[in-house]
Amino acid sequence: MASASGMPGKICSSSGNLTNQYVEFSCPKCNDSNIIRCDECRKTYTRYRCSKCGFEGP
């Protein structure tokens, strides 16, 4: 998948938006799933949910 600028991006786990500015980390509970958070969701503390274990974080 590519963004409008042609740069590859990832889907934010919180907002579902395609983004090129993000952080990616393993789920703090199960460590089996990657969480992707765009800059906007990080700044506004939007909650995320792990797709494998259901862990929710800020």
C-alpha positions as CSV (number, residue, x, y, z in Angstrom):
1,M,0.0,0.0,0.0
2,A,1.3,3.5,-0.8
3,S,0.2,7.0,0.3
4,A,-0.6,9.8,-2.1
5,S,3.0,10.9,-2.0
6,G,4.0,7.4,-3.3
7,M,5.8,6.6,0.0
8,P,4.8,3.4,1.7
9,G,2.8,3.8,4.9
10,K,1.1,1.7,7.6
11,I,-2.3,1.6,9.0
12,C,-2.7,3.2,12.5
13,S,-4.0,0.7,15.0
14,S,-6.1,3.5,16.7
15,S,-7.5,5.5,13.9
16,G,-7.3,3.1,11.0
17,N,-5.7,5.8,8.8
18,L,-2.8,5.3,6.5
19,T,0.2,7.2,7.8
20,N,3.9,7.7,7.1
21,Q,4.6,9.2,10.5
22,Y,4.2,6.5,13.1
23,V,5.7,4.4,15.8
24,E,5.6,0.6,15.8
25,F,6.0,-1.6,18.9
26,S,5.1,-5.1,20.1
27,C,2.0,-5.5,22.3
28,P,3.1,-4.9,25.9
29,K,1.0,-7.9,27.1
30,C,1.4,-10.7,24.6
31,N,4.4,-9.5,22.5
32,D,2.9,-11.3,19.5
33,S,1.3,-8.4,17.6
34,N,2.7,-5.1,16.4
35,I,0.9,-1.9,17.4
36,I,1.2,1.0,14.9
37,R,0.3,4.5,16.2
38,C,0.2,7.6,14.0
39,D,1.7,10.9,15.4
40,E,-1.8,12.4,15.9
41,C,-3.1,9.4,18.0
42,R,0.0,9.5,20.1
43,K,-0.4,13.2,20.8
44,T,-4.1,12.9,21.7
45,Y,-3.6,9.6,23.7
46,T,-6.1,7.8,21.5
47,R,-6.6,4.2,22.8
48,Y,-5.4,1.2,20.8
49,R,-6.3,-2.5,21.1
50,C,-4.2,-5.5,20.3
51,S,-5.8,-7.6,17.6
52,K,-4.4,-10.9,19.2
53,C,-5.0,-10.6,23.0
54,G,-7.3,-7.6,23.3
55,F,-5.0,-5.5,25.5
56,E,-5.9,-1.8,25.4
57,G,-3.5,1.0,26.0
58,P,-3.4,4.8,25.9
